[in-house]
Amino acid sequence: MFKEFQQAADKVRSFLLQKRADIGFRRLSTGMAKNRSSKIQDLYYLCKKTFTPSGTPPPTPQVVQKLRSLLDTIGPADVGLSENVPDDDRGLGFFGFNQLDRGIRWAQPITYIDIHECESFTMCIFCFPTSAVIPLHDHPGMTVFSKILYGSLHVKAYDWVEPPFFPNEEGSGRLAKFVADKVITAPETTVLYPATGGNLHCFTAITPCAVLDILSPPYQEDAGRKCTYYHDYPYITLTNNGETRHDKENCALLTEIDTPGYLYMRSAKYMGPPIES
C-alpha cells in the first residue's frame, strides 16, 4: 500500500522511496518483541484464510466479528510499539484552525510501517504526531479494518450516494452522504466496506496515535483501486425536477483533488514479531 501513496504524491515520492529508516520512535526492542506470543501471526493466518485478491466474496458478518475480536486483543506491544513516551509539542493543538491550516502549520511526518502485503490484503501501521492529517480519500472496492493502538483520532467519513449523482452539469463533483464526524480512541476498532461504513474518510490526530490497518484487497491502480483524494463542499443545491431530494445537511459534494502538499510521510521498519508466511 505504501507504493500507492508514492504514486499519488508526486511531491513526496522521492522522499518516500528512500530506504526505510530503522527509527526508535515508539519502538520496543526486537528481542522483547520476539519473546511475546505472536497475536499478529494469528491475525495474518485469519486474514490469509479470509481474503481474496478480488475482494469477492466479501467477508461474512461472522468473519468480520472474528477479525474484530482478534484485533480487540492487540495492543501496541504486540506490533513492536510503545505508547509510554512524552507527548509531542505541536503548538495550538487540534481545535482553533481549519484542517488545511493545521496540516500546513504543523507539517511533521506520519510514519508508515509495512507489516505484510500480498495480492489479497495489506497489514500496516500509521503513526501520527499530534494534528497530523491524512486527507479525505477513498478505498474503492475495499474492506478496511482500523484498530486504534494508542491515542485519539478524529475521523470524518462519507459513502457515495447510489446511484451516482452529479449535481453540476459539468460533472465536477459527486454527491456523498455523511456517515461520521467523531473522535475514536484506543482501543476502538472500526470497519468500512466497499459501499458502506464510511468508505471515504479523513483522519486528524488529536494526540499522538497509531492505527493498525488491514485493507482487502490492497490498493492496486491497474485493478481499479487507485487512492484518490477529495475535497468536500456543503451541498446547497437540491434537485427540482421531481426526483429524489437529498438532505443538504446530510450530504456533501466531493471533488477530486491532487495529493495535498501537506501530506508528509516517511516509512519505517516493522519491529514487531516476525510473520511466517
N, C-alpha and C positions, 0 to 999 in steps of 0.2 A: 504494500500500500504506500510505502514511502516514495516509490517511483512515481505514483500518481501525483503526489504533492510536488515532486520535482517537475513533472511535465506541466502542471497547472501554474506553477510560479516561476516565470521566466526570470524575474528579478532576483530570485534567491536560488536558482537552480545550481549555479556554480558552487555556491556555499553548501548546499545540501549534498552535493556529490563528493564532498571531502570525506576522507577516511573517518569512520565513526570514532568519536573521542571516548576513551575509556574514562569517563568522569566519575568523581567520587560523590557528586551531589546526590544526597538522599540514597546512598547505597549502603548495603551491608557487605561484609567481605564475602568473597566467593566460597571460602571454607565454611562459613556459617550457613550459607545457602545450601551447600551440598549435604550438610548434616540434617537438614529438615526433611520431613516427609513431603513428597512432591505432589501437592494438590494440583499444580499446574500440569503435571503429567496426566493426571486423571481428567483434567479439563481437555487436554489435547486429544486423548482417546475418545472422549464423548463427542467432541467436535468432528473428529475423523469419521466416527460412526454415523453422525447425523447429517452432515452437509455434503452437497454435491457441487460440481463445477458449474452447473446450470442454475442452481438455486431452486430447482424443482425436483420432487415436490417440496413445498415449504415445510419447515418443522411443525409437527403437530403440537397442540397445546400441552400434551403430556410431556413431550420432549423439551419444549420451552420451559416448563416448570422444573424439569430435571436440571437443565442448564442453569437456571436462575438459582436453584437450591445449592448447586455446587459453587457458583460464583459467590453466593452469600457467605461461604466458609472461607473465602480467600481474602487475606489481608496483605498489607504492604510487604511484610517479611516473606510471604510465600512467593514473591516475584523479585526478591532482592532489593527492596526499597525500605527506607526507614523514614518515618514522619517526625521523629524527635529531633528537629533542628530549629534554630531560631527563625522567626518569620522574616521575609524579605521586606525591604522598605521601598514602596512604590509611590510615595507621595500622598495624594489626596484620596486614594482608595477607590472603591467600586462606585459609589454614588457621587453625583455632582457634575459629571461630564457625560456627554453622549458617547455611544460606543466607539465611533470613529475617532473622536478626540482622545479617548482613553488609549486606544491602540497606538496612536501616533506618539502621544506623550510618554508612554511607558513601553517603548519597543524593546523588550527583553525577550530572549528566545524561549519558545516552547520546545521541550526536549521530546523527541520521538524515539521510542525503543522498540525495535522489531524483535518479537519473540519467535514467531513462526509464520511462514506464508507458503501456501500451496495453491493448487488450482481451485480448491473448494472453500478455503477460508483463510483469514488473516487473524493472527493474535498479536496485539501490540499494546503499548502503553504511551500515553501522553502525559508529560509532567509540566504543569502550568505554574509560572510565577504569578503572584497577585496581579490581577487586572489584565492578564494576557487574554487574547481573543482569538478563537477560530471562527472566521466569519460564516454567515449563513451559506450552507452548502447542501448538496443532495447526496442520496445513496441509491442510485437507480437500480431497481430490481433486487435490492439487497435487504437482508435482515441483519440488524446490528444490536448486539448486547453491550451495554456500557456499565461497568462496575466502578463506582467511586471508591478508590482505595483509601484516600485521606483527603480532608479539606472540604470546601464547599464551592459549588459551581452554579452559575446562573445559566439556564437553558431557555431559549425561545425557539419554538418549533411550529411547523406547518405541515399540512398534507395538501396535495393538489386537489382542486375541485374537479370531479369527474362527472360527465365528460369534460375534456379540456375546454376552458372558457377564456377567451381573449377579449377583454373589454374594448381595447383600442383597435381601430381598423388596421393600423399598420402592424399589429401583432407584436408590439414592443414589450408586452408583459403578459403574464398568465396569472389567473386567479388561483389563490391558495386559501385554504381555511385554517384559521388559528387553532392550534392544538394545546400549546403550553407556553407559559411565561412564568417560570418559577425557579426556586433555588433547590438544588438537590445536594445532599450532604452524605458523606461516608457514614455507613457502608451501603448506601442505596444502590440498587441495580435497576436499570431501565432497559426496555426493549422497543425497538422500532421495526416496522415491517415495510415491504415494498410500497404499500398504498395506505398504510395506517400507522398510528403511533407517533407521528412527527418525523416523517422521513427526511424532511428538510429542517435542519436546526443550526443554531449557532451557540457557541459556548463562551462564557466570560468567567474567569476565575475570580471569585470573591476573596479567597485565601489561597495560599499555595496548595495545590491539589494534584492528584494523579488519577487518571482514568484508564482502566484496563478495558480494551475494546476487542470484541470478536465481530468480524464482518464476514458475511457469507452471501453470495460469492464475493471475492475480492474486487476492488476496482480493477477494471481492465478495459482500456479505451476501445480496442478493436472488437470487443464483445458488447459495446454499447454502454459500458459502465464507466463513464468519464465523470470525474469530480468537477461539478460546475458550481460557481459561486453566484450569489444573488444579492440584490438589494431589495428590501421590502418597503412598499409605499402604502399609505392608507388607501383603501378602496372607497372612493366617494361617489362613483357613478353607478347608478342602478339601471338595470335593463328596463326599457319602456315599450317593448314590443309584445308584451303579453307572456313572455317566457318566465322561467323561474327567476324570482328576485332574490338576490343574495344579500344577506345581512352585512352591511358595511362594517359593523363593529366586530364581526367575527371573521372577516376576510381581509386579505391584503393582496396587492398587485406585486408580483415578483418579477424583476427584470434581471437578466443575466449581466454579469459584470466581469471584468478582468480580475485576476487574483489581486486582492488589495496589497498595496505596498507594505503595509504594516504587518503582514503575516510573516513572522520571523521564526524559523525552525532550525534546529540542529539535531543531528542523530547521535545516539549513544549506544554503547554495547549493553546487551541484556546481561545482567549479573545474577540472575536467579538460578534455581535448579535447572540443570540441562534437561532438554526434552529428547527422549529417544523415539525416533520415528520409524 
